[in-house]
Amino acid sequence: MPEIGIAGLVVILVVALLIFGPKRLPEIGRSLGKGMREFKDSITGSDDKPELPASAPSRSSDESPPPSP
């Protein structure tokens, strides 16, 4: 398979710019990057979301405060 050099990348970029336009090109790049990142994370099994620690139950506003001594 032949390698794509700088000239090939420039041609691909110009064609994409002509097809999609300058406003949509950054959106397409972001969505492709996000999709590739999610795919990689699903393959490796890593999650960016840390699990929340179990917190102590809090009092609701309906309960009265403890009596003061």
PQR file with spaces between the fields and no chain letter, atoms N, CA, C, O and H, PARSE charges and radii, in Angstrom:
ATOM       1  N    MET     1       0.853   -1.173    0.000 -0.4000 1.5000
ATOM       2  CA   MET     1       0.000    0.000    0.000 -0.0000 2.0000
ATOM       3  C    MET     1       0.899    1.237    0.000  0.5500 1.7000
ATOM       4  O    MET     1       1.804    1.340    0.828 -0.5500 1.4000
ATOM       5  N    PRO     2       0.663    2.161   -0.905 -0.5600 1.5000
ATOM       6  CA   PRO     2       1.520    3.356   -0.964  0.2800 2.0000
ATOM       7  C    PRO     2       1.270    4.285    0.218  0.5500 1.7000
ATOM       8  O    PRO     2       0.153    4.386    0.726 -0.5500 1.4000
ATOM       9  N    GLU     3       2.329    4.957    0.638 -0.4000 1.5000
ATOM      10  CA   GLU     3       2.221    5.903    1.747 -0.0000 2.0000
ATOM      11  C    GLU     3       1.628    7.220    1.261  0.5500 1.7000
ATOM      12  O    GLU     3       1.842    7.634    0.122 -0.5500 1.4000
ATOM      13  H    GLU     3       3.236    4.876    0.225  0.4000 1.0000
ATOM      14  N    ILE     4       0.887    7.862    2.139 -0.4000 1.5000
ATOM      15  CA   ILE     4       0.316    9.168    1.815 -0.0000 2.0000
ATOM      16  C    ILE     4       1.261   10.227    2.353  0.5500 1.7000
ATOM      17  O    ILE     4       1.509   10.289    3.557 -0.5500 1.4000
ATOM      18  H    ILE     4       0.713    7.526    3.065  0.4000 1.0000
ATOM      19  N    GLY     5       1.780   11.047    1.481 -0.4000 1.5000
ATOM      20  CA   GLY     5       2.705   12.088    1.893 -0.0000 2.0000
ATOM      21  C    GLY     5       1.982   13.380    2.207  0.5500 1.7000
ATOM      22  O    GLY     5       0.757   13.422    2.323 -0.5500 1.4000
ATOM      23  H    GLY     5       1.579   10.996    0.503  0.4000 1.0000
ATOM      24  N    ILE     6       2.765   14.426    2.339 -0.4000 1.5000
ATOM      25  CA   ILE     6       2.192   15.739    2.653 -0.0000 2.0000
ATOM      26  C    ILE     6       1.315   16.229    1.502  0.5500 1.7000
ATOM      27  O    ILE     6       0.261   16.824    1.731 -0.5500 1.4000
ATOM      28  H    ILE     6       3.760   14.392    2.245  0.4000 1.0000
ATOM      29  N    ALA     7       1.747   15.981    0.270 -0.4000 1.5000
ATOM      30  CA   ALA     7       0.946   16.416   -0.883 -0.0000 2.0000
ATOM      31  C    ALA     7      -0.403   15.707   -0.899  0.5500 1.7000
ATOM      32  O    ALA     7      -1.417   16.328   -1.216 -0.5500 1.4000
ATOM      33  H    ALA     7       2.602   15.498    0.083  0.4000 1.0000
ATOM      34  N    GLY     8      -0.434   14.433   -0.568 -0.4000 1.5000
ATOM      35  CA   GLY     8      -1.691   13.694   -0.523 -0.0000 2.0000
ATOM      36  C    GLY     8      -2.615   14.207    0.555  0.5500 1.7000
ATOM      37  O    GLY     8      -3.824   14.301    0.346 -0.5500 1.4000
ATOM      38  H    GLY     8       0.390   13.928   -0.311  0.4000 1.0000
ATOM      39  N    LEU     9      -2.054   14.544    1.720 -0.4000 1.5000
ATOM      40  CA   LEU     9      -2.864   15.096    2.801 -0.0000 2.0000
ATOM      41  C    LEU     9      -3.451   16.451    2.428  0.5500 1.7000
ATOM      42  O    LEU     9      -4.594   16.754    2.773 -0.5500 1.4000
ATOM      43  H    LEU     9      -1.071   14.467    1.889  0.4000 1.0000
ATOM      44  N    VAL    10      -2.670   17.266    1.725 -0.4000 1.5000
ATOM      45  CA   VAL    10      -3.159   18.578    1.289 -0.0000 2.0000
ATOM      46  C    VAL    10      -4.312   18.399    0.304  0.5500 1.7000
ATOM      47  O    VAL    10      -5.310   19.115    0.385 -0.5500 1.4000
ATOM      48  H    VAL    10      -1.742   17.020    1.445  0.4000 1.0000
ATOM      49  N    VAL    11      -4.184   17.453   -0.622 -0.4000 1.5000
ATOM      50  CA   VAL    11      -5.246   17.207   -1.591 -0.0000 2.0000
ATOM      51  C    VAL    11      -6.518   16.742   -0.876  0.5500 1.7000
ATOM      52  O    VAL    11      -7.614   17.201   -1.197 -0.5500 1.4000
ATOM      53  H    VAL    11      -3.373   16.871   -0.688  0.4000 1.0000
ATOM      54  N    ILE    12      -6.371   15.836    0.091 -0.4000 1.5000
ATOM      55  CA   ILE    12      -7.531   15.351    0.843 -0.0000 2.0000
ATOM      56  C    ILE    12      -8.186   16.490    1.604  0.5500 1.7000
ATOM      57  O    ILE    12      -9.413   16.586    1.624 -0.5500 1.4000
ATOM      58  H    ILE    12      -5.481   15.463    0.352  0.4000 1.0000
ATOM      59  N    LEU    13      -7.401   17.352    2.227 -0.4000 1.5000
ATOM      60  CA   LEU    13      -7.943   18.488    2.972 -0.0000 2.0000
ATOM      61  C    LEU    13      -8.683   19.460    2.052  0.5500 1.7000
ATOM      62  O    LEU    13      -9.753   19.954    2.407 -0.5500 1.4000
ATOM      63  H    LEU    13      -6.404   17.274    2.211  0.4000 1.0000
ATOM      64  N    VAL    14      -8.127   19.733    0.888 -0.4000 1.5000
ATOM      65  CA   VAL    14      -8.780   20.651   -0.055 -0.0000 2.0000
ATOM      66  C    VAL    14     -10.103   20.065   -0.547  0.5500 1.7000
ATOM      67  O    VAL    14     -11.098   20.782   -0.651 -0.5500 1.4000
ATOM      68  H    VAL    14      -7.257   19.332    0.600  0.4000 1.0000
ATOM      69  N    VAL    15     -10.118   18.775   -0.847 -0.4000 1.5000
ATOM      70  CA   VAL    15     -11.354   18.140   -1.309 -0.0000 2.0000
ATOM      71  C    VAL    15     -12.405   18.171   -0.203  0.5500 1.7000
ATOM      72  O    VAL    15     -13.570   18.473   -0.463 -0.5500 1.4000
ATOM      73  H    VAL    15      -9.310   18.192   -0.762  0.4000 1.0000
ATOM      74  N    ALA    16     -12.000   17.860    1.035 -0.4000 1.5000
ATOM      75  CA   ALA    16     -12.947   17.903    2.158 -0.0000 2.0000
ATOM      76  C    ALA    16     -13.467   19.318    2.369  0.5500 1.7000
ATOM      77  O    ALA    16     -14.646   19.509    2.668 -0.5500 1.4000
ATOM      78  H    ALA    16     -11.054   17.614    1.247  0.4000 1.0000
ATOM      79  N    LEU    17     -12.592   20.314    2.215 -0.4000 1.5000
ATOM      80  CA   LEU    17     -13.008   21.704    2.368 -0.0000 2.0000
ATOM      81  C    LEU    17     -14.016   22.098    1.294  0.5500 1.7000
ATOM      82  O    LEU    17     -14.971   22.823    1.576 -0.5500 1.4000
ATOM      83  H    LEU    17     -11.634   20.158    1.972  0.4000 1.0000
ATOM      84  N    LEU    18     -13.812   21.626    0.065 -0.4000 1.5000
ATOM      85  CA   LEU    18     -14.753   21.936   -1.008 -0.0000 2.0000
ATOM      86  C    LEU    18     -16.089   21.232   -0.815  0.5500 1.7000
ATOM      87  O    LEU    18     -17.136   21.797   -1.130 -0.5500 1.4000
ATOM      88  H    LEU    18     -13.036   21.038   -0.164  0.4000 1.0000
ATOM      89  N    ILE    19     -16.067   20.016   -0.306 -0.4000 1.5000
ATOM      90  CA   ILE    19     -17.306   19.249   -0.143 -0.0000 2.0000
ATOM      91  C    ILE    19     -18.115   19.752    1.051  0.5500 1.7000
ATOM      92  O    ILE    19     -19.313   20.007    0.922 -0.5500 1.4000
ATOM      93  H    ILE    19     -15.216   19.556   -0.050  0.4000 1.0000
ATOM      94  N    PHE    20     -17.471   19.897    2.211 -0.4000 1.5000
ATOM      95  CA   PHE    20     -18.210   20.200    3.433 -0.0000 2.0000
ATOM      96  C    PHE    20     -18.254   21.686    3.778  0.5500 1.7000
ATOM      97  O    PHE    20     -19.171   22.120    4.476 -0.5500 1.4000
ATOM      98  H    PHE    20     -16.498   19.690    2.315  0.4000 1.0000
ATOM      99  N    GLY    21     -17.307   22.461    3.317 -0.4000 1.5000
ATOM     100  CA   GLY    21     -17.299   23.884    3.610 -0.0000 2.0000
ATOM     101  C    GLY    21     -16.521   24.193    4.880  0.5500 1.7000
ATOM     102  O    GLY    21     -16.287   23.303    5.698 -0.5500 1.4000
ATOM     103  H    GLY    21     -16.563   22.109    2.750  0.4000 1.0000
ATOM     104  N    PRO    22     -16.121   25.441    5.047 -0.5600 1.5000
ATOM     105  CA   PRO    22     -15.275   25.808    6.194  0.2800 2.0000
ATOM     106  C    PRO    22     -15.999   25.782    7.539  0.5500 1.7000
ATOM     107  O    PRO    22     -15.349   25.659    8.577 -0.5500 1.4000
ATOM     108  N    LYS    23     -17.322   25.895    7.544 -0.4000 1.5000
ATOM     109  CA   LYS    23     -18.039   25.903    8.826 -0.0000 2.0000
ATOM     110  C    LYS    23     -18.238   24.504    9.375  0.5500 1.7000
ATOM     111  O    LYS    23     -18.173   24.303   10.588 -0.5500 1.4000
ATOM     112  H    LYS    23     -17.850   25.995    6.700  0.4000 1.0000
ATOM     113  N    ARG    24     -18.478   23.538    8.510 -0.4000 1.5000
ATOM     114  CA   ARG    24     -18.776   22.176    8.969 -0.0000 2.0000
ATOM     115  C    ARG    24     -17.524   21.356    9.227  0.5500 1.7000
ATOM     116  O    ARG    24     -17.592   20.360    9.947 -0.5500 1.4000
ATOM     117  H    ARG    24     -18.530   23.701    7.525  0.4000 1.0000
ATOM     118  N    LEU    25     -16.374   21.741    8.662 -0.4000 1.5000
ATOM     119  CA   LEU    25     -15.156   20.937    8.794 -0.0000 2.0000
ATOM     120  C    LEU    25     -14.705   20.777   10.245  0.5500 1.7000
ATOM     121  O    LEU    25     -14.362   19.659   10.630 -0.5500 1.4000
ATOM     122  H    LEU    25     -16.318   22.551    8.077  0.4000 1.0000
ATOM     123  N    PRO    26     -14.683   21.835   11.084 -0.5600 1.5000
ATOM     124  CA   PRO    26     -14.311   21.633   12.495  0.2800 2.0000
ATOM     125  C    PRO    26     -15.294   20.734   13.247  0.5500 1.7000
ATOM     126  O    PRO    26     -14.883   19.951   14.102 -0.5500 1.4000
ATOM     127  N    GLU    27     -16.590   20.840   12.937 -0.4000 1.5000
ATOM     128  CA   GLU    27     -17.582   19.983   13.580 -0.0000 2.0000
ATOM     129  C    GLU    27     -17.336   18.517   13.234  0.5500 1.7000
ATOM     130  O    GLU    27     -17.431   17.649   14.101 -0.5500 1.4000
ATOM     131  H    GLU    27     -16.925   21.476   12.242  0.4000 1.0000
ATOM     132  N    ILE    28     -17.024   18.245   11.982 -0.4000 1.5000
ATOM     133  CA   ILE    28     -16.762   16.876   11.544 -0.0000 2.0000
ATOM     134  C    ILE    28     -15.508   16.341   12.221  0.5500 1.7000
ATOM     135  O    ILE    28     -15.469   15.186   12.643 -0.5500 1.4000
ATOM     136  H    ILE    28     -16.947   18.951   11.278  0.4000 1.0000
ATOM     137  N    GLY    29     -14.482   17.182   12.325 -0.4000 1.5000
ATOM     138  CA   GLY    29     -13.251   16.760   13.000 -0.0000 2.0000
ATOM     139  C    GLY    29     -13.480   16.436   14.462  0.5500 1.7000
ATOM     140  O    GLY    29     -12.955   15.446   14.971 -0.5500 1.4000
ATOM     141  H    GLY    29     -14.513   18.121   11.982  0.4000 1.0000
ATOM     142  N    ARG    30     -14.266   17.272   15.147 -0.4000 1.5000
ATOM     143  CA   ARG    30     -14.577   17.013   16.559 -0.0000 2.0000
ATOM     144  C    ARG    30     -15.350   15.713   16.729  0.5500 1.7000
ATOM     145  O    ARG    30     -15.048   14.912   17.614 -0.5500 1.4000
ATOM     146  H    ARG    30     -14.692   18.076   14.734  0.4000 1.0000
ATOM     147  N    SER    31     -16.348   15.509   15.877 -0.4000 1.5000
ATOM     148  CA   SER    31     -17.155   14.290   16.012 -0.0000 2.0000
ATOM     149  C    SER    31     -16.336   13.041   15.683  0.5500 1.7000
ATOM     150  O    SER    31     -16.515   12.004   16.321 -0.5500 1.4000
ATOM     151  H    SER    31     -16.593   16.159   15.158  0.4000 1.0000
ATOM     152  N    LEU    32     -15.445   13.127   14.700 -0.4000 1.5000
ATOM     153  CA   LEU    32     -14.576   11.989   14.402 -0.0000 2.0000
ATOM     154  C    LEU    32     -13.632   11.703   15.567  0.5500 1.7000
ATOM     155  O    LEU    32     -13.432   10.545   15.933 -0.5500 1.4000
ATOM     156  H    LEU    32     -15.300   13.970   14.182  0.4000 1.0000
ATOM     157  N    GLY    33     -13.054   12.745   16.147 -0.4000 1.5000
ATOM     158  CA   GLY    33     -12.163   12.556   17.295 -0.0000 2.0000
ATOM     159  C    GLY    33     -12.885   11.965   18.489  0.5500 1.7000
ATOM     160  O    GLY    33     -12.359   11.084   19.168 -0.5500 1.4000
ATOM     161  H    GLY    33     -13.217   13.686   15.849  0.4000 1.0000
ATOM     162  N    LYS    34     -14.092   12.451   18.745 -0.4000 1.5000
ATOM     163  CA   LYS    34     -14.874   11.923   19.861 -0.0000 2.0000
ATOM     164  C    LYS    34     -15.229   10.460   19.627  0.5500 1.7000
ATOM     165  O    LYS    34     -15.150    9.643   20.545 -0.5500 1.4000
ATOM     166  H    LYS    34     -14.519   13.167   18.193  0.4000 1.0000
ATOM     167  N    GLY    35     -15.618   10.131   18.404 -0.4000 1.5000
ATOM     168  CA   GLY    35     -15.956    8.746   18.079 -0.0000 2.0000
ATOM     169  C    GLY    35     -14.768    7.817   18.211  0.5500 1.7000
ATOM     170  O    GLY    35     -14.900    6.712   18.736 -0.5500 1.4000
ATOM     171  H    GLY    35     -15.682   10.794   17.658  0.4000 1.0000
ATOM     172  N    MET    36     -13.598    8.255   17.737 -0.4000 1.5000
ATOM     173  CA   MET    36     -12.402    7.425   17.861 -0.0000 2.0000
ATOM     174  C    MET    36     -12.000    7.255   19.320  0.5500 1.7000
ATOM     175  O    MET    36     -11.560    6.176   19.717 -0.5500 1.4000
ATOM     176  H    MET    36     -13.490    9.153   17.311  0.4000 1.0000
ATOM     177  N    ARG    37     -12.145    8.310   20.127 -0.4000 1.5000
ATOM     178  CA   ARG    37     -11.812    8.222   21.554 -0.0000 2.0000
ATOM     179  C    ARG    37     -12.739    7.250   22.273  0.5500 1.7000
ATOM     180  O    ARG    37     -12.284    6.440   23.081 -0.5500 1.4000
ATOM     181  H    ARG    37     -12.503    9.187   19.805  0.4000 1.0000
ATOM     182  N    GLU    38     -14.053    7.327   21.980 -0.4000 1.5000
ATOM     183  CA   GLU    38     -15.010    6.412   22.602 -0.0000 2.0000
ATOM     184  C    GLU    38     -14.764    4.974   22.168  0.5500 1.7000
ATOM     185  O    GLU    38     -14.903    4.052   22.973 -0.5500 1.4000
ATOM     186  H    GLU    38     -14.422    7.985   21.324  0.4000 1.0000
ATOM     187  N    PHE    39     -14.399    4.771   20.902 -0.4000 1.5000
ATOM     188  CA   PHE    39     -14.097    3.436   20.424 -0.0000 2.0000
ATOM     189  C    PHE    39     -12.873    2.872   21.137  0.5500 1.7000
ATOM     190  O    PHE    39     -12.869    1.716   21.559 -0.5500 1.4000
ATOM     191  H    PHE    39     -14.286    5.519   20.248  0.4000 1.0000
ATOM     192  N    LYS    40     -11.833    3.697   21.267 -0.4000 1.5000
ATOM     193  CA   LYS    40     -10.624    3.245   21.952 -0.0000 2.0000
ATOM     194  C    LYS    40     -10.913    2.919   23.411  0.5500 1.7000
ATOM     195  O    LYS    40     -10.426    1.915   23.931 -0.5500 1.4000
ATOM     196  H    LYS    40     -11.836    4.636   20.924  0.4000 1.0000
ATOM     197  N    ASP    41     -11.703    3.758   24.072 -0.4000 1.5000
ATOM     198  CA   ASP    41     -12.047    3.509   25.472 -0.0000 2.0000
ATOM     199  C    ASP    41     -12.875    2.237   25.622  0.5500 1.7000
ATOM     200  O    ASP    41     -12.718    1.508   26.601 -0.5500 1.4000
ATOM     201  H    ASP    41     -12.099    4.573   23.649  0.4000 1.0000
ATOM     202  N    SER    42     -13.751    1.968   24.665 -0.4000 1.5000
ATOM     203  CA   SER    42     -14.559    0.749   24.772 -0.0000 2.0000
ATOM     204  C    SER    42     -13.711   -0.492   24.529  0.5500 1.7000
ATOM     205  O    SER    42     -13.972   -1.541   25.116 -0.5500 1.4000
ATOM     206  H    SER    42     -13.879    2.561   23.870  0.4000 1.0000
ATOM     207  N    ILE    43     -12.703   -0.387   23.675 -0.4000 1.5000
ATOM     208  CA   ILE    43     -11.828   -1.530   23.412 -0.0000 2.0000
ATOM     209  C    ILE    43     -10.930   -1.800   24.616  0.5500 1.7000
ATOM     210  O    ILE    43     -10.769   -2.951   25.022 -0.5500 1.4000
ATOM     211  H    ILE    43     -12.491    0.466   23.198  0.4000 1.0000
ATOM     212  N    THR    44     -10.341   -0.743   25.191 -0.4000 1.5000
ATOM     213  CA   THR    44      -9.422   -0.928   26.316 -0.0000 2.0000
ATOM     214  C    THR    44     -10.157   -1.134   27.626  0.5500 1.7000
ATOM     215  O    THR    44      -9.584   -1.661   28.579 -0.5500 1.4000
ATOM     216  H    THR    44     -10.471    0.192   24.861  0.4000 1.0000
ATOM     217  N    GLY    45     -11.416   -0.727   27.691 -0.4000 1.5000
ATOM     218  CA   GLY    45     -12.214   -0.918   28.899 -0.0000 2.0000
ATOM     219  C    GLY    45     -11.958    0.140   29.953  0.5500 1.7000
ATOM     220  O    GLY    45     -12.367   -0.037   31.101 -0.5500 1.4000
ATOM     221  H    GLY    45     -11.883   -0.298   26.917  0.4000 1.0000
ATOM     222  N    SER    46     -11.302    1.226   29.609 -0.4000 1.5000
ATOM     223  CA   SER    46     -11.052    2.280   30.594 -0.0000 2.0000
ATOM     224  C    SER    46     -12.203    3.276   30.575  0.5500 1.7000
ATOM     225  O    SER    46     -12.775    3.570   29.526 -0.5500 1.4000
ATOM     226  H    SER    46     -10.970    1.370   28.676  0.4000 1.0000
ATOM     227  N    ASP    47     -12.528    3.787   31.754 -0.4000 1.5000
ATOM     228  CA   ASP    47     -13.586    4.781   31.897 -0.0000 2.0000
ATOM     229  C    ASP    47     -12.986    6.061   32.433  0.5500 1.7000
ATOM     230  O    ASP    47     -12.135    6.027   33.322 -0.5500 1.4000
ATOM     231  H    ASP    47     -12.063    3.548   32.607  0.4000 1.0000
ATOM     232  N    ASP    48     -13.421    7.190   31.900 -0.4000 1.5000
ATOM     233  CA   ASP    48     -12.966    8.481   32.400 -0.0000 2.0000
ATOM     234  C    ASP    48     -13.792    8.937   33.589  0.5500 1.7000
ATOM     235  O    ASP    48     -13.394    9.854   34.306 -0.5500 1.4000
ATOM     236  H    ASP    48     -14.112    7.218   31.178  0.4000 1.0000
ATOM     237  N    LYS    49     -14.937    8.306   33.804 -0.4000 1.5000
ATOM     238  CA   LYS    49     -15.844    8.732   34.860 -0.0000 2.0000
ATOM     239  C    LYS    49     -15.491    8.020   36.157  0.5500 1.7000
ATOM     240  O    LYS    49     -15.698    6.811   36.261 -0.5500 1.4000
ATOM     241  H    LYS    49     -15.261    7.560   33.221  0.4000 1.0000
ATOM     242  N    PRO    50     -14.966    8.727   37.143 -0.5600 1.5000
ATOM     243  CA   PRO    50     -14.677    8.067   38.423  0.2800 2.0000
ATOM     244  C    PRO    50     -15.966    7.768   39.162  0.5500 1.7000
ATOM     245  O    PRO    50     -16.937    8.521   39.083 -0.5500 1.4000
ATOM     246  N    GLU    51     -15.958    6.660   39.878 -0.4000 1.5000
ATOM     247  CA   GLU    51     -17.153    6.307   40.635 -0.0000 2.0000
ATOM     248  C    GLU    51     -17.258    7.196   41.864  0.5500 1.7000
ATOM     249  O    GLU    51     -16.250    7.512   42.497 -0.5500 1.4000
ATOM     250  H    GLU    51     -15.169    6.049   39.942  0.4000 1.0000
ATOM     251  N    LEU    52     -18.460    7.592   42.195 -0.4000 1.5000
ATOM     252  CA   LEU    52     -18.684    8.448   43.352 -0.0000 2.0000
ATOM     253  C    LEU    52     -18.629    7.601   44.615  0.5500 1.7000
ATOM     254  O    LEU    52     -19.195    6.509   44.655 -0.5500 1.4000
ATOM     255  H    LEU    52     -19.278    7.336   41.681  0.4000 1.0000
ATOM     256  N    PRO    53     -17.945    8.097   45.656 -0.5600 1.5000
ATOM     257  CA   PRO    53     -17.911    7.340   46.904  0.2800 2.0000
ATOM     258  C    PRO    53     -19.280    7.371   47.583  0.5500 1.7000
ATOM     259  O    PRO    53     -20.069    8.296   47.390 -0.5500 1.4000
ATOM     260  N    ALA    54     -19.536    6.346   48.374 -0.4000 1.5000
ATOM     261  CA   ALA    54     -20.810    6.293   49.091 -0.0000 2.0000
ATOM     262  C    ALA    54     -20.812    7.393   50.142  0.5500 1.7000
ATOM     263  O    ALA    54     -19.884    7.496   50.944 -0.5500 1.4000
ATOM     264  H    ALA    54     -18.895    5.594   48.531  0.4000 1.0000
ATOM     265  N    SER    55     -21.841    8.201   50.135 -0.4000 1.5000
ATOM     266  CA   SER    55     -21.904    9.314   51.085 -0.0000 2.0000
ATOM     267  C    SER    55     -22.859    8.961   52.216  0.5500 1.7000
ATOM     268  O    SER    55     -23.722    8.095   52.077 -0.5500 1.4000
ATOM     269  H    SER    55     -22.595    8.117   49.483  0.4000 1.0000
ATOM     270  N    ALA    56     -22.685    9.645   53.327 -0.4000 1.5000
ATOM     271  CA   ALA    56     -23.562    9.432   54.476 -0.0000 2.0000
ATOM     272  C    ALA    56     -24.931   10.000   54.150  0.5500 1.7000
ATOM     273  O    ALA    56     -25.021   11.029   53.481 -0.5500 1.4000
ATOM     274  H    ALA    56     -21.983   10.348   53.439  0.4000 1.0000
ATOM     275  N    PRO    57     -25.993    9.362   54.603 -0.5600 1.5000
ATOM     276  CA   PRO    57     -27.327    9.899   54.309  0.2800 2.0000
ATOM     277  C    PRO    57     -27.503   11.264   54.961  0.5500 1.7000
ATOM     278  O    PRO    57     -27.135   11.463   56.119 -0.5500 1.4000
ATOM     279  N    SER    58     -28.051   12.173   54.230 -0.4000 1.5000
ATOM     280  CA   SER    58     -28.253   13.525   54.757 -0.0000 2.0000
ATOM     281  C    SER    58     -29.683   13.666   55.263  0.5500 1.7000
ATOM     282  O    SER    58     -30.591   12.950   54.841 -0.5500 1.4000
ATOM     283  H    SER    58     -28.349   12.012   53.289  0.4000 1.0000
ATOM     284  N    ARG    59     -29.848   14.605   56.174 -0.4000 1.5000
ATOM     285  CA   ARG    59     -31.189   14.850   56.711 -0.0000 2.0000
ATOM     286  C    ARG    59     -31.997   15.620   55.696  0.5500 1.7000
ATOM     287  O    ARG    59     -31.478   16.499   55.009 -0.5500 1.4000
ATOM     288  H    ARG    59     -29.110   15.186   56.516  0.4000 1.0000
ATOM     289  N    SER    60     -33.239   15.295   55.608 -0.4000 1.5000
ATOM     290  CA   SER    60     -34.111   16.045   54.719 -0.0000 2.0000
ATOM     291  C    SER    60     -34.633   17.274   55.463  0.5500 1.7000
ATOM     292  O    SER    60     -34.483   17.379   56.680 -0.5500 1.4000
ATOM     293  H    SER    60     -33.661   14.580   56.167  0.4000 1.0000
ATOM     294  N    SER    61     -35.226   18.169   54.750 -0.4000 1.5000
ATOM     295  CA   SER    61     -35.716   19.403   55.367 -0.0000 2.0000
ATOM     296  C    SER    61     -36.947   19.150   56.242  0.5500 1.7000
ATOM     297  O    SER    61     -37.321   20.008   57.042 -0.5500 1.4000
ATOM     298  H    SER    61     -35.348   18.084   53.761  0.4000 1.0000
ATOM     299  N    ASP    62     -37.577   17.987   56.098 -0.4000 1.5000
ATOM     300  CA   ASP    62     -38.766   17.673   56.906 -0.0000 2.0000
ATOM     301  C    ASP    62     -38.422   17.333   58.356  0.5500 1.7000
ATOM     302  O    ASP    62     -39.246   17.523   59.251 -0.5500 1.4000
ATOM     303  H    ASP    62     -37.274   17.290   55.448  0.4000 1.0000
ATOM     304  N    GLU    63     -37.228   16.838   58.584 -0.4000 1.5000
ATOM     305  CA   GLU    63     -36.841   16.446   59.935 -0.0000 2.0000
ATOM     306  C    GLU    63     -36.466   17.668   60.758  0.5500 1.7000
ATOM     307  O    GLU    63     -35.900   18.631   60.241 -0.5500 1.4000
ATOM     308  H    GLU    63     -36.560   16.683   57.857  0.4000 1.0000
ATOM     309  N    SER    64     -36.784   17.618   62.026 -0.4000 1.5000
ATOM     310  CA   SER    64     -36.418   18.737   62.897 -0.0000 2.0000
ATOM     311  C    SER    64     -34.982   18.555   63.375  0.5500 1.7000
ATOM     312  O    SER    64     -34.509   17.423   63.478 -0.5500 1.4000
ATOM     313  H    SER    64     -37.244   16.836   62.446  0.4000 1.0000
ATOM     314  N    PRO    65     -34.283   19.641   63.667 -0.5600 1.5000
ATOM     315  CA   PRO    65     -32.897   19.515   64.115  0.2800 2.0000
ATOM     316  C    PRO    65     -32.859   18.861   65.503  0.5500 1.7000
ATOM     317  O    PRO    65     -33.848   18.894   66.235 -0.5500 1.4000
ATOM     318  N    PRO    66     -31.733   18.280   65.852 -0.5600 1.5000
ATOM     319  CA   PRO    66     -31.648   17.639   67.181  0.2800 2.0000
ATOM     320  C    PRO    66     -31.778   18.683   68.266  0.5500 1.7000
ATOM     321  O    PRO    66     -31.358   19.827   68.097 -0.5500 1.4000
ATOM     322  N    PRO    67     -32.368   18.278   69.390 -0.5600 1.5000
ATOM     323  CA   PRO    67     -32.554   19.253   70.475  0.2800 2.0000
ATOM     324  C    PRO    67     -31.208   19.687   71.042  0.5500 1.7000
ATOM     325  O    PRO    67     -30.282   18.887   71.171 -0.5500 1.4000
ATOM     326  N    SER    68     -31.121   20.953   71.374 -0.4000 1.5000
ATOM     327  CA   SER    68     -29.881   21.455   71.952 -0.0000 2.0000
ATOM     328  C    SER    68     -29.937   21.293   73.473  0.5500 1.7000
ATOM     329  O    SER    68     -31.007   21.443   74.065 -0.5500 1.4000
ATOM     330  H    SER    68     -31.873   21.604   71.270  0.4000 1.0000
ATOM     331  N    PRO    69     -28.818   20.994   74.109 -0.5600 1.5000
ATOM     332  CA   PRO    69     -28.823   20.771   75.566  0.2800 2.0000
ATOM     333  C    PRO    69     -28.968   22.019   76.375  0.5500 1.7000
ATOM     334  O    PRO    69     -28.986   21.959   77.604 -0.5500 1.4000
